[in-house]
Amino acid sequence: MKSLVFAPSFKKAFKNVTHRKPELVPIITETLKLLAENPFNPQLRSHKLKGRLAGSWSCTVAYDCRIIFSFEKNNEILLMDVGSHDDVY
């Protein structure tokens, strides 16, 4: 199991997203549990990013909601952003 580290940018984005769409809170929570257990769970559809986000990864929360993260040392996952496809890319 990996430990999740919340970047300040993720915390801010989480507040914004859940303020606009409070129904995403339990869905994001469940996604974070899956991510900590197995970042490559097929349900997450995790994939490596290119371009300005090269080196980072993305996973799907809901139809138009993504989490951007990266793998760090010491078995940690750094959560960097959450939001709609257009917001995070």
Secondary structure, 3 states (H helix, E strand, C coil): CCEEEECHHHHHHHHHHHHHCHHHHHHHHHHHHHHHHCCCCHHHCCEECCHHHCCCEEEEEECCEEEEEEEECCCEEEEEEEECHHHHC
